[in-house]
């Protein structure tokens, strides 16, 4: 019986026996070696050729990326150093061509597969993966447990609920009423575009209890736009098909709802000269297409915006609006690409009949807008003139778990208002100091962030004041720089702790075109300054030269990698033969 069983097993095995010859083995070995060696060879060849271009533009760069692994920044642990090296590797220019090819096959082929940022839904609708993830599982009320593969660096941090309550109390001390406006994510309004089986709005399990708890705060009103916008979708398109944000029509209707709610509370304001302009058509691919890194295969989405003209913004207004990219879209043309003067601030102003004091930062709806408000010189005194605050915030910021907040960089921090006299002498337009970098935040991987542009703030110790007057705090200042632009790491992002340099500064409030961009700053210094670049890397003519040279560098890298692959392939001819 045993013999029979063994015989049958042998017979079965013989049916699946695979025989590979020596030539085939050498071919597979060659292919494997080429696959694992071509990318680093390509990258180093690309960056070596760009090194000589960087010398002409006065930028700092290693001759080859492989050398950077041996250059650990001062103040960095070995773990931080390797994480930084990996981050730069993932954002390197050389990987873009193969990434686009692979993503095109996945997204435009029969699989209809997105990436770690974008989900491809029904009928060509695209969704932000993080926004969808924030609607399920653990959230602000149900504490996330420890599990085996959980990143040990993840900390629960402050609860959104406790921070909002604390902020409401701060406003109550100033005599300012808070209206928290919950802007639903696209998946909540169009669940049927994710799965045809979903018919009602998707809500986080914590949502009902979360909002009920906030409504118990005397100085706080909650306006949840989820149900009104879900009903409205039967009449108009509320969200863009290929973008995270709402359509102009969805935003305009939301502005009417917010204004109506404020009027119902007994807040009325004097009429001012604000009026509509002629409607205009605008178009764009949308940020979710940008996140896929492919534009072909998608058509631009066409919308009709309604610009508003007049005094829509005033820092001295009794109404203050805090917001994020949902506030900036159609209002500020920086980064988002959907035009200006037709966003939420403008339409709130015309519906309320009064201008607004507006602070809005892409991706900064949770903490950064409150921090920017508190950092205004004399903010504690200025806030006593504010009657009402509208805080427009997206659902994903409210209901993310600790792991999700860690991944997306969303923070819920306490803010401290500036107690100084708001009146100050305007510093000279030219401010030059010698300073030393003492504190710098960790810069996230540009390929993983929601937005393609990021500014970061660092603390500097002033060594010498050379030109002009500067508002410092015990010899310390906060300086903002580019972290990355269009997901490309900027040279200023590589400033190391201990950096000592002569820098030219302007108050950050003067950089109007940068105010709405995503920002990260971990310090507590009130006055923020912008460092003016010394070189001409931001001039258009330099950009054109760099763009032209990039194509040439790709050719050099391709030829170098090709020659190397041929050498590797020919080398397999000399692999010793084995008799099996």
N, C-alpha and C positions, 0 to 999 in steps of 0.2 A: 504493500500500500504506500509506504514511504517512498519507495523507488519510483512508483508511478507518479506521485505528486511532484517529485524532483524533476522527473523527465518532462512533465507538462510545463513546469516553470521554465526549464531550459528552452523548451520549444517556443514558449511565449517570448522569452528574452531574445531569441534568435530572430524573431520577426521585427524587432525594433533596433537591431544592431546598426550603428552608423559608422561607416568607414570614411576617414578623411585622409587624403594623400598629403605628401610633404609639400607640394606646391600650394595646395589650399591652405595648409597651416601657415605657411610663410605669408600668404596674402592676408589672412585674417590678423596675423601678428602685426604686419605692416600697417593695416588699416587702424588697428587699435592704437599703435604708437603714434600714428599721424593725428588721430582724433584728440589724444591727450596732450600732444606737444604743440600743435599748430596754434591754438589760442594764445598761450603765453608768448610764443615766438612772434606772432602777429602783433600782439600788444607792445612788446618791447621794441620791435622794429618801428612801429608807428610812433611811439613816444621818443625814441632816440632821434628820429628824423624831425619831430616837432621841437625838440630841445633847442636846435639851432634857430628856429623861428622865435621861440620864447626869449632867446637872448636879445633879439632885435627889438622886442617890445618891452624889455626890462621886467619880465615875469620870472619868477623863481620856479625851477622845476628840476628834478633829477634827470640825468641823461637817460636812465632806464628805470622802469618801475621796480625791477628786481632789487635795485639798490635801496629803495624806500623801506624794505622790510628790515634793513639793518640800521635805520635812522629813527630811533624812538624819541618822540618829543618829550621834553622836560615836563615832569608832572604827570605823565601818563604811566599807568601800570602796564605790565606786559600784556595782560588781557585786553586792556583798552587799545593798546598799540595794534594788536592783531585784528581786533574788531574794526578799527579805523582802516587798516590796510584792506580788509575784506570789503568794507563799504565802498572804498574808492575803486576796487576791482569791479564790483557790480555796476558802478556808474560809469565805467570807462567807455570812451567813444568807440573803441574797436569792436565791442560786442553788439553794437546797434544793427549792423547789416544782417548777421545771422539771426538776431532776435526778431527782426521784422519779418524775415522769411518764414520762420517757424510760427510766429503769431498769426500771420496771414493764412497759413494752412489750417491752423486750429480754428480761427474765428470765421473765416469766409468759406471754409469747406463744410462738409456734411455734419461734422461734429458740433459746430456752432459753440465752440468753447472759448470763454474769455480768459482772463488771467487773474492774478491775486487782487486786482483792483476793480475790474469790470466784469459783470455778469451779463451774458447775452440772453435776453428773454424772448417772449413770443413776439412775432410780427416785427422784428428788428428793434424792439425796445431794449435799451441798455440800462443797467442798474449799478450803483456803487456798492461793492461787496461789503465794505465796512458798515454802511448804513443798514443793510439787510441783517448783518450779524448782530447789530445793536438792538434788534427787535426780539431776539430770542435768548433764552438761557438766563444766566445770572445778570444782575443789574445793580442799581443803586441801593436797593433794599435787601436783597438776598445775597449775603456775603459769599464770595467765590471760595470754595475749599481748596486746599492744597492737593496736588496730584503729581504723579510721577514725572511727567515731562514738562511741568510748569517751570518757566524761567525763574531762577532764584532771585533775580534782580527786580521782579515785579513786586510792588508794594501796593496795598489796597489804597493808600492815600486818603485824602479827604472825601467825604461823601458829598455829592452834589446837593442833596437835600439840606444838610447842615450848613453848607457854604451859602446857599441861596437864602436860608433863614437868617444867617448872620448878616448878609449883605442888606437884606430888607430892614433889619434892625438899625444898621448904620444909616440907611436912608431915612428911616423914621426919626432918628436923632436930628437930621437936617431939615425935617419937615417935608420930605419928598415921598410921594406915593409911587409904588412900583407896580407896573403891569408886565407880567411875564407872558410873552407870546410864544407858544409852542408851535413851531413850523414842522409839520410832518414830513417825513422823507417820501420819496417818490413811490417806494415799495408799499407804503401804507395806503396810498391813494389808488395805485394801479396794481393790486395784487394779482389780478387776472392776466397781466402781461408777464408775470413770472410763471404762474401755473394757471391753466384755465379752470382748475377746480376751486380756486380761491375767489370768493365773491364779496366778502366784507373786508373792511379795513384791518390791516395787521397792526396789533398793538402789543407792546411789551407787557408781560405779566405784572410788572410793578406799576404800570402807568396809573391805574385807577387809584390805588392807595397813595401813590406818590403825589398826585395832584390834589387829592382830598386833604392830605397833610399840609400842603402849601396853602390851600384856601383857608385854613384855620388861622393863618397869620393875619393880624388885623390890618397891617399896612401893605398887603400884597393881594393883587388880583391875578388870576390865571385865565388866560384866553387861549383855549386849545382850538386850533384851526382844522383839526383832523376831520371831524364830521361835516362842517360846512364845505370844505374843499372836496370831500368825497361826493357830496350831493351835487356840487357844482360841476364835476367832471362829466355829467350827463348833458351839460349845455355847452361847455367850452373845454379845450385842452388845458389842463391845469399845470402839467409839468412838461418840460422839453423831452423829446424822445431820446436824444443822444447826449443829454447833459444831466448833471445832478440836480439842477435848479428848476424853479418854476418858470412858466411862460410869463410874458408881460401881462397877459390877461389874468392869469392866476394871481400874480403879484398885485395887480391893480384892485382886484376884488378883495384881496386880503387887507390892503390898505384901507378900503372903505369899511371893512368889518372892525379893524382896530380903531379907526377914527370914531365910528359909531359907538363903540364900547366906551371910549374916553368921554365922549359927549354925554352918554347916559350916566356917567359918574358925576356930572355937574361941572366938568371942566370946559370952559368956553374961552376963546381967545379972540383978540381983535383981528379983524380982517386985514390982510396985507396984499400987496400987489404980486400975486402969483397967478399965472394963467397957463393954459395948455398951448402948445405949439402944434404944428401940423404933424400928423402921424407919419411915421417913416418905417420902411422895411429894413430889417437887419438879418444877417445870416451868419452861421458858424457851424463847425463840425460838432462842437460840444466837448466838454472836458472828459467825458467817458470814452470818446473816440481817441482823444489825446492820450489817455491812460493806456489804451490798447497799443499805442505806438505805431498805428497804421491809419492812414487817411484814405487810401484807395479802397474801393468797395463800399464806401459810405458817401452819401450825398449831403451837402450842406443843408441844415435845417433853416427854414425861413420863418421869421416872426414879424409881427407888427408892433412896434413900440410907440408910446405916446409921450414925447418929451415935455417937460415942464420948464417954464421960464419964469424968472423972478427971484426974489430973496427967499430961497428955500432952506438955506443954512445960515445959522447965526450962533456963535459960541455963547452969546449972552441970552439965548432963548430960555424961556421957562420950561420948555419941553426938551428932554434929552433922549436920544435914541442910541442904544447900544446894539450892535449886530455883527454879523459875519458876512460870508460871501453871498448869502441870500439878500442881504441889505445892499451889498456892493454891485451885484449884477444889474446891468442896465443903467447904473448910476455912475460908476467909475470904470473907465475904460482900461485901467491898469490890470494886466494879467488875464482877466476873464474873457475879454474880447467880444463883448456884446454891446458896446457903445456906452454912452453916458447920458445924464440928465433925464432919465426916464425910469429910475428905480424906486425902491420903497421910500427913501427919504423924501424924494420929490412928490410922490403921490400922497404920502402922509401929510406933507405940508399943505398941499392944495385942498385936501379933505378936512384938515383941521383948521385951515385958514390962518396958519402961523408958521414961521420958519422953525427949524429944529437945530439943536446942538447935536451933531452926529459924530459918533466914534464907532467905526466898523473896521474889522480886521479879518481877512480871509483866514478861516481856521482858528480864530481867536475868540469865538463867542463865549467860551466858558470863563476864562481868566484874563486873557490879554486885553480885552476891551475895558474890563473893570480896572485892571492895573494901569492902563494908559490914562483912564479918567482920574484915578487916585494920584498919579504922578504929576498931574498938572500943578504947577506952583500955585499954592493957595487954594487947592481944590476943596479943602474942608470949608473954607469961607464961601467960595463960589457956589457950592452945592446948596447953600441956604436960599439961593435965588431960584432954585429949580422946584417947580410944583409937581411935576410928574416925570417918571422915567419909564420909557418903553424898552424892554429888554427882549429883543427878538432872537430866539435861539432854536437850533434844530434838535429834533428828537434824538438823533444819534449821540449828541453830546450829553444829553440828560440820562440816557439809559444804558450806556456802555458799561461792561464789567471792568474790573481792575486790569485784567489781561488785555482787553480791547483798548482801554485808555493808554496802557503802556505801549502798545503797538502803534497807535495813531498819534501819540504825543499829546493827548488831551489831558489837561491838568485842572484841578479845582483847588485853587489856593486862596487863602485870605489876603485881602488887600488893605493897606494902611493909607489913609488920606493925608495929603501934605498940609501941614498946619502953618506954613509960612505965609507971609504977606503976598497976595497975588500980584501986587504992583512991583515991577522990577524994571531996571534999566535994560534996554535992549543991548545985548553985547555987540561988539563990532562985527561987521560982516566977515572979517578975516581974523580967525583965531588959530594960533599956532602954539603948540606946547610940545615939550619933550615928556614922554610918559612911558610907564612900564605896565604891561599886561599882567594882571594879578588873578583874574577869574574869568573863566570861559565855559559856556555850556557845551554839552555833547551835541554835535551836529548830526541830525538823522540822515539816513541813507536817502538821497534825492529820488531814488527809484521807488521808494516805499511811501513817500509823503503824498498827501492829497493834492497839494498844489505844487506847481512847477517852480515857483520862486520862493525864496526864504531869506529873511534878514535875521541876524543874530546879534545880541548885545553882550558886551564884555565890560568888566570893571578894570579901569586903569588908575594907577597911582601917578599923579603929576610930579615930575622931577623938576621941571623948569617951565615957567610961563614966559613965552618968547614974544608973542604978538597978541594984543587984544585982551579983553576982559572975559572971564569965564566963571560961571556959577558952579563951583565945586563944593563938595561936602567933605570937609576935613582932608582936603588934598586929593579926593577921589572923584572920578567922573565915570559915567556910563557911555560907551561908544558903540554905535551900531555899524555893522558891515554887512556886505553880501555874504551869505552862506553858499547859495547857488542860484543861478539864473537859468531858466528853461531846463532845469534838472542837471545842469553842468556845474560841477564844483568850481567856485571862484577862488583865485589865489589867496584872497583875504581870509578864506575859511581855514587856511593852513597856518595862520598865525599861532605861534606856540606860547605857552605860559613863560613869562620872563622876557618876552619881546620888548625891546627898548627902542623907541623910534621917535623922530620928530614928525608929528602928524598935524594936518590942517583940518579944522573942524568947523561945522556950522550947526546951529540948533536943529534938531531933527524935525521940529515943527515947520521949518522952512522947506523941507523936502515933501511938498504936497503930493507929488506923484508916487511917493513910496508909502504914504500913510496907511493905505488899505492892504498892503501886502502882508502875508503871514510873517509873524515875528516870534522869536524865542529869546527870552531874557530872564535869567534866574536871580538877578540881583535885586536890591531894594533902594537903589539911588534914584532920586526923583527926576532930575534934569537929564535928558537924553541928547546926545550929540551924534552927528553923522560924520564919518571920516571921508574926506574928499580924496579920490584916488590920485596918486602922484604920477602915474604913468598914463598913457593914452590908450589903454586897452579898451575903453568904452567908446572911443571915437568911431564914427561910421567907416572912415577909410581904413582903419586898422581891422575892423570886423570883416570888411571885404577882402583884405589881404589874407587874413586867417582862414576865411572860408575857401578861398582859392587854393591856399597851401594845403588845406585838409585833404582835398581830393588827391593832390600829389603824394601826400604822406600815406594815404590808403594804398596807392599804387606801389610805393616802395615796400610797404608791409606785405602786400599780396605777393610781390615777386620774391621777397626774402623767404616767406613762408612756403611758397611753391618750390623754390630751390631746395629748401630744407626737407620738404616731403619727398622729393625725388631721391635725395641722398638716403633718406630713411628707407624708402622702398628698395633701392638698389642694395642697401645694406642687408636686407633680409635674404638676399641671394647667398650670403655667406653664413647664414645660420646653420649650425652643424646638423647633419642628418642623424636621425635616431631610428634604429630598428626596433619595432614593437613586436 
